Structures are given as C-alpha cells and as structure tokens.
Amino acid sequence: RFSTAPLRGPDDRPHGLIDRFVGTEGRLHDVSYAIVENTPVPAPEFVEGLRSVYGRDRRGHLAYLLGDISRSGWWYYYPFILLLKTPLPFILLFAIGLLFLAREVVCTRLWFPSAVPPIAAMGVLLIGMVGSVDNGLRQLLSIYPFLAIVAGYGAARLVSWGRVARWAGLGLATGLCCWQLVSSFAAHPDYLAYFNALAGSQPAEVVVDSDLDWGQDLKRLALAVERRGIQELSIDYFGSVDIDLRQFGFPEFRPLKPYQKQTGWIAVSAHSLKLGTARVPYDQFAWLAEYEPIEQVGRSIWLFYIPAD
C-alpha cells in the first residue's frame, strides 16, 4: 500500500546522474530518460527524502559549539550534546543498565537479545557523528527508546539485586526515578532549552540553534517590553516569525544593524549573539559583549539598555 510515482519527471531535466554515466545524447540517453520518467516505483517520497538529506549533508549547516563555528560540523557534537541535554538520573540508570547487560553477555556468552538495544543506540549515534548537519539533538531523538530500554533494565535489576543489597538497590532505583521526575517538572516550561547541570548556568556559551534558541521566547519578550514600558526597541530576533512584530504587542522597533553600536533598548537572540547574521566573520553583534544585559528573557533572548553617553 505504498504510493507509486516515477522518481523524476520531465520538469526535472536534465538528469545529472544519467548524463554522467551515459552521456547527454544518444539512444541510450533517451531510453534512460524514458525509464526514469515513466516507470513508477513504490514510496518515491522515501527516495526523495534520502536525496534531500544527502544534498543537505553535502552543503553542511552553520553551527556553534564551545566558541567554535563550523559549517561541516564536529564528529563529537552529538555525543557531547547528548551528555548535556539528557537528565543526569537517566544517564546514570543507562550506565547501570549497560553494566548489567555487559555482565549478562559475558556470563551467558549470548549477545542476543541483551546487546541489541545498546548496539541500536550506537548505530543511531554513529550516523549522526559522520554527518555534517549539527543543528540540534532533535536530529537524534530516535536514540532515546533504545537508551530507555537499557535504563529501564538497570532500574529493574537494581530492584531485584539480591537479598543483601536489595534495599540498597531499591533505594537507589527509587531515588534516581524520583530525581528524573523532579528534573522533568523543573524544566517547565523551557523543555526545548533544557540542559542538565553539566552545561553550567550559561548554556549559550556551549551551543545555540535548536538546542537552545528556536525563537520560542518572542511572546515573553513582548511581555517584558510591556512590563518595562519600553517605547522604542532595536531587535535582532532569530525565529520563523516574518510578520510585523507589532501584532505581538511590540512598540516601535527597528532592526539591529550589524557592526553599528546603537543606544537605548536592544533585544537580541542567543543565536544572533553567537552567529551574527550568519555571514562571515559572524561577529556582527560582538560589541554587545561589553555590556551586561538588563534581563534574560526566557532562555534565549537578552534585553540590553545602552545609555546614550
């Protein structure tokens, strides 16, 4: 029950891959074009999706990590971000489960099914590590079911951890599960910008993009501007809102100009502070680092006041 359609159509001409192997003219060229444009295949969207991902991976994606900026990414980006954006009790339960699974494999010399979840998780992680698009842990969300199986196994083994250590194991499992619940509730309402304690108090110094700043604090900024009675505002907002910001209750505003020191009230997104206008050398708003923000709006927008003198 797949949809079916040709992979390419006449509007997509020229077909570069065919031209590369059979030339740009001739009988074989014409036959190849006819086959590609008229032969229905199942699930063409899947093939098109792979082609799109491959093209995006070749182009790369502008990313920030620990003060470095790259378009081709870092091999250690996803392991590092996974460590910082996963709740610590979950990481500990996963580590405990991994130790129990390893012991089981060694004792029974049977890797199936014990080793399947960690191997599957490593497969997902390796695919992310070899890619060049490092724009958020959301790209690797499919890893969490496998990690959760291992963590759940660790909790179950702690609860049934022999007679002598049973109460200690039960207490440890209960404590880690309660810690997990507390950390989840404490993240409200900034789930997208969640980081554990390893990231420190300023995760914007570690990473931006969809791990921290996805434009989610625009309405909070509007409330902060209204609360402070701000009448004029310079702003560089990173987000998907292309409409007039006045519809969100903003007063008169103007775009924050690159490399030009401005006075008065200024609002700037974390993404803009670290990556500027996404043009080399990415320091268009670095001059703001000389000033202390008046307020941090949510987790992703800073509000400054620069006096005229």
Secondary structure, DSSP 4 states (H G I P E B T S, - for coil): ---EE-S--GGG-S-HHHHHHH-SSSHHHHHHHHHHHH--EE-HHHHHHHHHHHHHHHH---EEETTEEESS--TTHHHHHHHHHS-HHHHHHHHHHHHHHHHHHHHH---TTTTHHHHHHHHHHHHHHH-S--S-GGGGGGGHHHHHHHHHHHHHHHHT--STTHHHHHHHHHHHHHHHHHHHHHTTT-STT---GGG-S-GGGTB-GGGT-SSTTHHHHHHHHHHHT--EEEEE--SS--S-GGGGT--EEEEPPTT----EEEEEEHHHHHHTTSSTT--TTGGGGGS--SEEETTTEEEEEE---
